[in-house]
Amino acid sequence: MSTPTLAVLVPLLPFLGALAGLLLGRKAPGFVRPLAILPTLGAAVLAVLVAFRHGGGKAIDTATELTPTGSVPIELSLHLDGFAVMVAVLVGVVATCVQIYSTAYLREDPRYASYSALVSLFTSAMLLVVYSGDLMVLLVGWEVMGICSYFLVGHYWETEAARSASLKAFLVTKLGDVPFLIGLFALATDAGSFRITKILGTVAAGGLDHPTLIALLLLAGVAGKSAQFPLHTWLPDAMAGPTPVSALIHAATMVAAGVYFIARLLPVFAASRAALVVMAVMAAVTMVGSALAALAQDDIKRVLAYSTIGQLGYMTGALAVGDRSAAVFHLLSHGAFKALLFLGAGVIIHAAGTNSLAAMSRMRGLAGRIPDAFWTMTIALLALAAIPPFAGFFSKEAVLVAAEHTAGGHSELAPSAAGWVVLVAGVLTALLTAAYATRLWLMAFRGRGAAAPDHGKEPVAMTGVLWLLAIPSVGFGLLAGPLADFFDGKELTPSLTTSVLGTGAAVVGAVLTYALWQRAEAKAALAPAGAATTRAEVSAAVAAAAESAAETPEVGEVTHDHPAVPAGPAADPGRALLGPLHRHAAAGFHLDAVYDRLFVRPVRAAAGLVRFLDREVVDSYVRGAGIGPRLLGGLVRRAQTGNVQSYLSALLAGAVVLAIATAVLANVNAGS
């Protein structure tokens, strides 16, 4: 079987699995789990086979015209280069891990059948985006992912948080998709085709008439999909969905689609140096702002959500300095350890009975209760903090090396200003990333207080997946050399300068956070007796909350409707690090409030005005049009008495009136 044929089967298998799962979910529930796992696993195996056959060699292109359009043709085409085949492997592996993990995590969920089918459809849509060689076909997968995210984020639709989060995710991403669609049409108009290879050929020949406008329009769509400033606010709220969904969205699909799209069409963006500077500034603000926000979050999943936004900022920064190899390398590395972080967080949430880091910090021995999650989460957090020799170190170094190269004026694509912006923001974000990663580890696993509840050993389907993802989290960075052919033949090796800057900043952030934690713990230990009593009460409340969660028969999501935990002397180094900035960072720097005043309130006011005009003005005319004939009908009805004498009297009166009127008119005419 040829490589293109195998590539067609990769997105087709999860799609067929999703279709079968939706059709058989109620009639044959025993087939739901096999239909969730086997097609996705098959797609992952085929993706690995396609990557092996490709071998990082020349791109494979094949196409057939989908339908005659009379103008710009739309083609069902494949474009298999090194980036496409590697990203497809990531998507397949992470999606398979998520499906296996979900069989245990949502084993008693009555809506598991539809959930697993939507995950399969989500996977199929992302694979379509990865392999597609035509922008219109790519757009189909792009939009299907948006629809699937709406349903998956809102899986727990009984809660207000899930309903609001799913609607917000859909609307914010659609806000970016409108200019994105306009940009696609403008790009195809200039190039005369939606085919990616033809578009890149047009760009190389200097055939784009409006490169800056097109690049900025496309960048708006990417900002929405990949949660970049200022369209990133939907991603932290999307944590209202099940934790496996968070792992899928944050690691391999949806948010990765925007970064991958820019990597595919980087020459289009590089045709405008102004667009690259805008992208660099957007990436810098995203990196630093999200890292500060992550330091102030109490919900463990929101910490990881802001972490994802920041790491996507690194990828966008690499693209802004014209290095798509570094961007995709970090995308692959991040996909492995971020999936591990979210799936590990799901185990922690179930064991602790709460999402709150403050509550976890008041639990003693949580690490011992869940050793698999403890060790694998430690590995993933070290990779996130870019500590060598873990994968995150090598991929983040690739981004910083690219920024340093551009800042030194050695790049032919991007201006040096973009390189300096990305480099400075990247080093600062490395410090903050290590700080919030250390904070999460300390608060989750080094708590003091009542003993953590024991819910028994976690299912192998959950813990086994964690160890599987731990392998690339440790060793993927070491494969940068052997896999160079898949990254345009570029050697992604760290430099001494960026290694010292990046690793030094990470060590400073981690050590500073640990020192502040120790000081806060010492203060808590020296607290007066009254405070100690409060702490005991807090521990009892946490234990009660955990026992309440343990009584739940399914391994499912524990959201914020758990019993309230009283405030206590829990040590939070993030509060000490941020100082007065903590309150603003915890609220995401109030961007939602800004959007509420700029967009939500005006739209609601306009809707209220339209409603008033419709009810009080338009309806008044409609009601008036009905009242007139009704009154006339009432008068006519009263005249119809059935009395012949009344009719004759009316006729006689009418005749007299007509006679008098005739006489008067005759006299007037005679006088004139």
C-alpha positions in Angstrom: 0.0 0.0 0.0 1.4 3.4 -1.0 2.3 6.1 1.5 -0.5 8.5 0.4 -3.1 5.7 0.8 -1.9 5.0 4.3 -2.0 8.7 5.0 -5.7 8.9 3.9 -6.5 6.1 6.4 -5.0 8.0 9.3 -7.8 10.6 9.7 -10.4 8.2 8.2 -10.1 5.6 11.0 -11.0 7.9 13.9 -13.8 9.4 11.8 -15.3 6.0 11.2 -14.8 5.1 14.9 -16.7 8.3 15.9 -19.5 7.5 13.5 -19.9 3.9 14.7 -19.7 5.0 18.3 -22.5 7.5 17.9 -24.7 4.9 16.1 -24.0 2.0 18.5 -23.5 3.9 21.8 -27.0 3.1 23.0 -27.8 -0.1 21.2 -24.5 -1.9 21.9 -22.7 -0.3 24.8 -20.2 -3.1 25.0 -18.7 -1.9 21.7 -18.2 1.7 22.9 -14.8 1.3 24.5 -13.3 -0.8 21.6 -14.7 1.7 19.1 -13.1 4.5 21.1 -9.6 2.9 21.4 -9.0 0.7 18.4 -9.6 3.2 15.5 -7.5 5.9 17.3 -4.8 3.3 18.1 -4.8 2.2 14.4 -4.5 5.8 13.3 -1.5 6.2 15.6 0.2 3.1 14.3 -0.4 4.1 10.7 0.9 7.7 11.4 4.1 6.1 12.7 4.3 3.9 9.6 3.8 7.0 7.3 6.5 8.9 9.2 8.9 5.9 8.9 8.3 5.6 5.2 8.7 9.3 4.7 12.0 9.3 6.6 12.3 13.1 6.6 12.9 13.1 2.9 11.3 15.1 0.1 7.7 16.2 0.6 5.0 13.9 -0.9 2.1 15.7 -2.7 -0.9 14.2 -4.3 -4.2 15.8 -5.2 -7.5 15.4 -7.0 -10.0 18.1 -7.8 -12.9 17.9 -5.2 -15.5 19.8 -7.2 -15.5 22.2 -10.1 -15.9 25.8 -8.8 -15.6 27.8 -12.0 -12.9 29.9 -10.4 -10.4 29.0 -7.7 -10.3 25.2 -7.6 -10.8 23.2 -4.3 -8.7 20.0 -4.2 -8.6 17.0 -2.0 -4.9 16.9 -1.5 -2.2 15.6 0.8 1.0 17.4 1.6 3.3 15.1 3.6 6.5 16.8 4.8 8.7 16.2 7.9 6.6 18.5 10.0 3.3 16.9 9.0 4.3 13.3 9.6 5.8 14.1 13.0 2.8 16.2 14.2 0.5 13.4 13.1 2.4 10.9 15.2 2.0 13.3 18.2 -1.8 13.6 17.6 -2.3 9.9 17.3 -0.2 8.9 20.4 -1.8 11.6 22.6 -5.3 10.9 21.4 -4.8 7.1 22.0 -3.5 7.8 25.5 -6.5 10.1 26.2 -9.0 7.4 25.0 -7.4 4.7 27.2 -7.2 7.0 30.2 -10.9 8.0 29.7 -12.1 4.4 29.9 -11.1 4.5 33.6 -11.6 8.2 34.4 -15.2 8.3 33.0 -16.1 4.6 33.4 -19.4 5.4 35.1 -20.3 8.5 33.1 -23.7 7.9 31.4 -22.6 10.1 28.4 -19.3 8.3 27.8 -20.4 7.0 24.4 -21.0 10.4 23.0 -17.9 11.7 24.7 -15.6 9.1 23.2 -17.1 9.6 19.8 -16.5 13.3 20.0 -12.9 12.7 21.0 -12.4 10.5 18.0 -14.0 13.1 15.7 -11.8 15.7 17.3 -8.8 13.6 16.5 -9.9 13.0 13.0 -10.3 16.7 12.4 -6.9 17.6 13.7 -5.3 14.9 11.5 -7.1 16.3 8.5 -5.6 19.7 9.3 -2.1 18.2 9.6 -2.2 16.2 6.3 -4.3 18.5 4.2 -2.6 20.2 1.2 -5.6 22.5 0.4 -6.6 25.4 2.6 -10.4 24.8 2.1 -10.1 21.2 3.2 -7.9 22.3 6.1 -10.6 24.8 7.0 -13.1 21.9 7.3 -11.0 20.2 10.0 -10.3 23.6 11.6 -14.0 24.3 12.1 -14.9 20.7 13.1 -12.4 21.0 15.9 -14.2 24.2 17.1 -17.6 22.4 17.1 -16.1 19.4 19.0 -14.5 21.6 21.6 -17.9 23.2 22.2 -19.4 19.9 23.1 -16.5 18.4 25.0 -15.8 21.5 27.1 -19.5 21.5 27.9 -19.6 17.8 28.7 -20.8 18.5 32.3 -23.6 20.8 31.0 -25.5 20.5 34.2 -23.0 23.0 35.7 -23.1 26.7 34.8 -19.3 26.8 34.6 -19.3 24.2 31.8 -22.1 25.8 29.8 -20.5 29.2 30.0 -17.0 27.9 29.2 -18.1 26.0 26.1 -20.0 29.0 24.8 -17.1 31.3 25.5 -14.6 29.0 23.8 -16.9 28.8 20.7 -17.5 32.5 20.4 -14.0 33.7 21.0 -12.5 31.2 18.5 -15.2 32.2 16.0 -14.3 35.8 16.5 -10.8 35.0 15.2 -12.1 32.7 12.5 -14.0 35.5 10.7 -10.8 37.5 9.7 -9.1 34.1 9.2 -11.6 33.1 6.5 -11.3 36.5 4.8 -7.5 36.1 4.8 -7.8 32.6 3.2 -9.9 34.0 0.4 -7.6 36.9 -0.1 -4.6 34.6 -0.2 -6.3 32.2 -2.7 -7.3 35.2 -4.8 -3.7 36.4 -5.1 -2.3 32.9 -5.6 -5.1 31.7 -7.9 -5.4 28.5 -5.8 -6.1 27.1 -2.3 -3.4 24.5 -2.8 -0.6 25.1 -0.3 2.3 24.3 -2.7 1.0 26.7 -5.3 0.5 29.4 -2.7 4.1 29.0 -1.5 5.2 29.1 -5.1 3.4 32.4 -5.6 5.0 33.8 -2.4 8.4 32.8 -3.6 7.8 34.6 -6.9 6.7 37.7 -5.1 3.1 37.4 -6.3 1.2 38.5 -3.2 -0.3 41.9 -3.6 -1.2 42.5 0.0 1.1 40.4 2.2 0.8 42.4 5.4 -3.0 42.5 5.3 -3.3 38.8 4.5 -0.8 37.9 7.3 -2.6 39.9 9.9 -6.0 38.5 9.0 -4.6 35.0 9.2 -2.9 35.8 12.5 -6.2 36.8 14.0 -7.5 33.3 13.4 -4.4 31.7 14.8 -4.6 33.9 17.9 -8.1 32.6 18.6 -7.3 29.0 17.9 -3.9 28.9 19.7 -5.0 31.1 22.6 -2.6 34.0 22.0 -3.1 37.5 23.4 -5.7 39.0 23.2 -7.9 36.0 22.3 -6.6 33.7 24.9 -9.2 34.2 27.6 -11.3 31.1 26.6 -8.6 28.6 27.4 -8.4 28.8 31.2 -12.2 28.7 31.4 -12.2 25.6 29.2 -10.9 23.7 32.3 -14.6 23.2 33.2 -14.5 20.2 30.8 -13.2 16.7 31.8 -9.5 16.5 32.4 -8.7 14.1 29.5 -10.3 16.7 27.2 -8.0 19.3 28.6 -5.1 17.1 27.9 -6.2 16.6 24.3 -6.9 20.2 23.6 -3.8 21.5 25.2 -1.3 18.9 24.0 -2.0 17.8 20.5 -5.1 19.4 19.0 -7.0 22.7 18.7 -4.3 25.0 20.2 -1.6 23.3 18.3 -3.5 23.8 15.0 -2.7 27.5 14.9 1.0 27.1 15.4 1.1 24.3 12.9 -0.8 26.5 10.3 1.8 29.3 10.6 4.6 26.8 10.3 3.0 25.5 7.1 2.6 28.9 5.6 5.6 30.7 7.2 6.7 32.2 3.9 3.4 34.1 3.7 4.0 35.7 7.1 7.7 36.2 6.3 6.7 38.2 3.3 5.8 41.0 5.7 8.4 42.1 8.2 5.7 44.2 10.0 3.6 41.1 10.5 6.6 39.3 12.1 7.1 42.2 14.5 3.4 42.1 15.4 3.7 38.3 15.9 6.8 38.7 18.1 5.1 41.3 20.3 2.0 39.2 20.6 4.1 36.2 21.6 6.1 38.2 24.2 3.0 39.6 25.9 1.4 36.1 25.8 4.4 34.4 27.4 5.0 36.9 30.2 1.4 37.6 31.0 0.3 34.0 31.1 3.3 33.0 33.3 2.4 35.7 35.8 -1.2 34.6 35.8 -0.2 30.9 36.3 1.7 32.0 39.5 -1.5 33.3 41.0 -4.0 30.5 40.2 -5.3 28.2 42.9 -7.0 25.7 40.5 -4.4 23.1 39.4 -5.9 22.9 36.0 -5.9 26.6 35.5 -2.2 26.7 36.3 -1.6 24.2 33.6 -4.0 26.1 31.2 -2.0 29.4 31.6 1.1 27.3 31.2 -0.1 26.1 27.8 -0.8 29.6 26.7 2.8 30.6 27.7 4.4 27.6 25.9 2.3 28.4 22.8 3.8 31.9 23.1 7.3 30.3 22.8 6.2 28.5 19.6 4.7 31.7 18.1 7.9 33.5 19.1 10.0 31.0 17.2 7.8 31.5 14.2 8.1 35.3 14.6 11.9 35.0 14.2 11.5 32.8 11.1 12.4 29.4 12.6 9.6 26.9 12.1 11.9 24.0 13.0 12.3 25.3 16.5 8.5 26.0 16.8 7.5 22.5 15.7 10.2 20.9 17.8 8.8 22.7 20.9 5.2 21.8 19.8 6.1 18.1 19.8 8.1 18.2 23.1 5.4 20.3 24.8 2.6 17.9 23.5 4.2 15.0 25.4 4.8 16.6 28.8 1.7 18.7 28.8 -0.5 15.7 28.1 1.3 14.0 31.0 0.7 17.0 33.2 -3.0 17.1 32.6 -3.6 13.4 32.9 -1.5 13.4 36.1 -3.5 16.3 37.4 -6.7 14.2 36.9 -5.2 11.5 39.2 -4.3 14.2 41.8 -7.8 15.7 41.7 -9.4 12.4 42.2 -7.1 11.5 45.1 -7.4 14.9 46.8 -11.1 15.4 46.1 -10.5 19.0 45.0 -8.9 21.1 42.3 -7.6 23.6 44.8 -3.8 23.8 45.4 -4.5 25.6 48.7 -6.5 22.6 49.9 -3.9 20.2 48.7 -1.2 22.1 50.6 -3.1 21.2 53.8 -3.0 17.5 53.0 -0.1 15.4 54.3 1.2 12.4 52.3 -0.6 12.9 49.0 2.5 12.0 47.1 2.6 8.6 48.9 -1.0 7.9 48.1 -0.4 8.3 44.3 3.2 7.4 43.7 2.8 7.0 39.9 1.3 10.5 39.5 3.9 11.9 41.8 6.9 10.6 39.9 5.6 11.2 36.4 4.3 14.7 37.3 7.7 15.5 38.7 9.3 14.5 35.4 6.8 16.5 33.4 7.2 19.6 35.6 11.0 19.4 35.2 10.5 19.2 31.4 8.1 22.2 31.7 10.7 24.2 33.7 13.3 23.4 30.9 15.7 21.6 33.3 18.3 19.6 31.4 18.3 16.8 30.3 14.5 16.7 30.0 12.7 17.3 26.7 11.5 20.8 27.5 15.1 22.0 27.9 16.2 21.1 24.4 13.0 22.4 22.7 12.9 25.7 24.6 16.6 26.2 24.0 15.9 25.8 20.2 13.5 28.7 20.5 15.9 30.9 22.4 18.8 30.1 20.0 16.6 31.1 17.1 15.7 34.4 18.9 19.4 35.0 19.7 20.3 34.4 16.0 17.7 36.9 14.8 18.6 39.4 17.5 22.2 39.4 16.3 21.0 40.3 12.8 21.8 36.9 11.2 18.3 36.2 10.0 17.2 36.9 6.4 13.5 36.5 7.2 12.9 38.4 10.5 14.0 41.8 11.7 16.4 41.9 14.7 13.8 43.8 16.8 11.6 40.7 16.7 14.5 38.6 17.9 15.3 40.9 20.9 11.6 40.9 21.9 11.3 37.2 21.8 14.7 36.6 23.5 14.1 38.9 26.5 10.5 37.7 27.0 11.7 34.0 26.6 14.3 34.3 29.3 11.9 36.1 31.7 9.3 33.5 31.0 11.8 30.7 31.7 12.2 32.2 35.2 8.5 32.5 35.8 7.8 29.0 34.4 10.2 27.4 36.8 8.6 29.4 39.6 5.0 28.3 39.0 6.1 24.7 38.2 7.9 24.5 41.6 4.9 26.2 43.3 2.6 23.5 41.9 4.8 20.7 42.9 5.3 22.0 46.4 1.7 22.8 47.1 0.4 19.5 45.6 2.9 17.1 47.1 4.5 18.7 50.1 1.4 19.6 52.0 1.1 19.6 55.8 -1.9 18.9 57.9 -4.4 16.1 58.0 -3.4 12.9 56.2 -4.6 12.7 52.6 -7.5 10.3 51.9 -6.7 6.9 50.6 -8.9 6.0 47.6 -7.0 2.8 46.8 -4.8 2.2 43.8 -5.6 4.0 40.6 -6.6 1.9 37.6 -3.8 0.7 35.3 -5.5 2.4 32.4 -4.7 5.7 34.1 -1.2 5.1 35.6 0.1 3.1 32.6 -0.6 6.0 30.3 1.3 8.4 32.6 4.5 6.3 32.4 4.1 5.9 28.6 4.0 9.7 28.2 6.9 10.1 30.7 9.2 8.4 28.1 9.2 11.2 25.5 9.1 13.8 28.3 12.5 12.6 29.3 14.1 11.5 26.0 12.5 13.3 23.1 15.0 16.2 23.3 17.9 13.8 22.8 16.4 12.8 19.5 16.8 16.3 18.0 19.9 15.2 16.2 18.6 11.9 14.7 15.4 13.6 13.7 17.0 16.6 12.0 15.8 15.4 8.6 12.3 15.9 9.7 13.0 19.5 10.7 14.3 20.8 7.4 17.6 19.2 8.1 18.4 21.8 10.8 20.5 20.8 13.8 18.5 22.0 16.9 21.4 22.2 19.3 21.6 24.5 22.4 24.1 27.3 22.5 26.2 28.2 25.5 24.7 31.7 25.9 21.1 30.7 25.8 21.7 27.6 27.9 23.3 29.8 30.7 20.5 32.4 30.4 17.6 30.0 30.2 18.7 27.4 32.7 20.1 30.0 35.0 16.7 31.9 35.0 14.9 28.6 35.6 17.1 27.7 38.5 16.7 31.2 40.0 12.9 30.9 39.7 12.8 27.4 41.3 15.2 28.3 44.2 13.4 31.6 44.9 10.0 29.9 45.0 11.3 27.1 47.3 12.9 29.7 49.7 9.6 31.6 49.9 7.7 28.4 50.5 10.1 27.5 53.3 9.7 30.9 54.9 5.9 30.7 54.7 5.9 27.2 56.2 8.1 28.5 59.1 5.7 31.3 59.7 2.8 28.9 59.8 4.6 26.7 62.2 5.2 29.6 64.6 1.6 30.8 64.4 -0.3 31.2 67.7 -2.5 28.6 69.2 -5.6 30.2 67.7 -4.2 29.9 64.3 -3.2 26.3 65.0 -6.7 25.5 66.0 -7.9 27.1 62.7 -5.4 24.9 60.9 -6.8 21.8 62.5 -10.3 22.8 61.5 -9.1 23.4 58.0 -7.5 20.0 57.8 -10.7 18.4 59.1 -12.7 20.3 56.5 -10.3 19.1 53.7 -10.6 15.5 54.9 -14.4 15.8 54.9 -14.3 17.1 51.4 -12.1 14.3 50.3 -14.3 11.7 52.0 -17.3 13.2 50.3 -15.5 12.9 46.9 -14.5 9.3 47.7 -18.1 8.3 48.1 -18.8 9.2 44.5 -19.0 5.9 42.6 -17.3 7.0 39.5 -13.8 8.2 38.8 -14.9 11.6 37.4 -14.3 15.2 37.5 -14.3 17.0 40.9 -15.3 20.5 40.2 -15.6 23.6 42.4 -18.9 22.5 43.9 -17.0 20.5 46.6 -17.4 21.5 50.2 -15.9 24.8 51.0 -12.5 24.9 52.6 -12.0 27.6 55.2 -9.1 29.9 54.8 -6.0 29.0 56.7 -2.3 29.5 56.9 -1.4 27.6 53.7 1.9 28.6 52.2 1.6 30.1 48.8 4.9 31.3 47.3 3.1 32.8 44.4 1.5 35.4 46.6 4.9 36.4 48.0 6.5 36.5 44.6 3.8 38.7 42.9 3.0 40.9 45.9 0.3 43.5 45.0 0.2 42.1 41.4 -1.2 38.8 42.7 -4.8 40.0 42.8 -4.7 41.2 39.2 -2.8 38.1 38.0 -5.3 35.8 39.6 -8.1 37.5 37.6 -6.2 37.2 34.4 -5.4 40.9 34.5 -9.1 41.6 34.2 -9.2 41.0 30.4 -12.6 39.4 30.8 -13.9 42.6 32.5 -12.4 44.7 29.7 -14.1 42.6 27.1 -17.3 42.7 29.1 -17.3 46.5 29.0 -16.1 46.8 25.4 -18.2 44.1 23.8 -20.6 42.3 26.0 -22.4 45.3 27.5 -22.7 47.2 24.3 -24.1 44.1 22.5 -26.6 43.6 25.3 -27.6 47.2 25.3 -28.1 47.1 21.5 -30.1 43.9 21.9 -32.2 45.7 24.6 -32.8 48.6 22.2 -33.8 46.2 19.4 -36.1 44.4 21.7 -37.7 47.7 22.8 -38.2 48.9 19.2 -39.6 45.5 18.2 -42.1 45.4 21.1 -43.0 49.1 21.5 -42.7 50.5 18.0 -43.0 47.7 15.4 -45.6 45.8 17.5 -47.5 49.1 18.0 -47.9 49.5 14.2 -49.0 45.9 13.9 -51.4 46.2 16.7 -52.8 49.4 15.3 -53.3 47.8 11.9 -55.4 45.2 13.6 -57.3 47.5 15.9 -58.7 49.8 13.0 -60.5 47.0 11.1 -61.6 45.5 14.4 -63.3 48.8 15.4 -64.8 49.3 11.9 -66.1 45.8 12.1 -67.7 46.5 15.5 -69.5 49.5 14.1 -70.8 47.6 11.1 -71.9 44.7 13.4 -74.0 47.1 15.5 -75.7 48.4 12.4 -76.8 44.9 11.4 -79.8 44.7 13.8 -82.2 42.7 11.5 -85.0 45.4 11.9 -86.4 46.3 8.5 -87.8 49.7 9.8 -84.3 50.7 10.9 -82.9 49.9 7.5 -85.7 51.9 5.7 -85.1 54.8 8.1 -81.4 54.8 7.4 -82.0 54.8 3.6 -84.5 57.7 4.0 -82.0 59.6 6.1 -79.3 59.0 3.5 -81.5 60.1 0.7 -82.4 63.4 2.5 -78.7 64.1 3.2 -77.8 63.5 -0.5 -80.7 65.8 -1.6 -79.6 68.6 0.7 -76.0 68.2 -0.4 -77.0 68.4 -4.1 -79.1 71.6 -3.5 -76.2 73.3 -1.7 -73.7 72.4 -4.4 -76.1 73.6 -7.1 -76.5 77.0 -5.4 -72.8 77.4 -5.0 -72.2 76.7 -8.7 -74.9 79.1 -9.7 -73.5 81.9 -7.6 -70.0 81.5 -9.1 
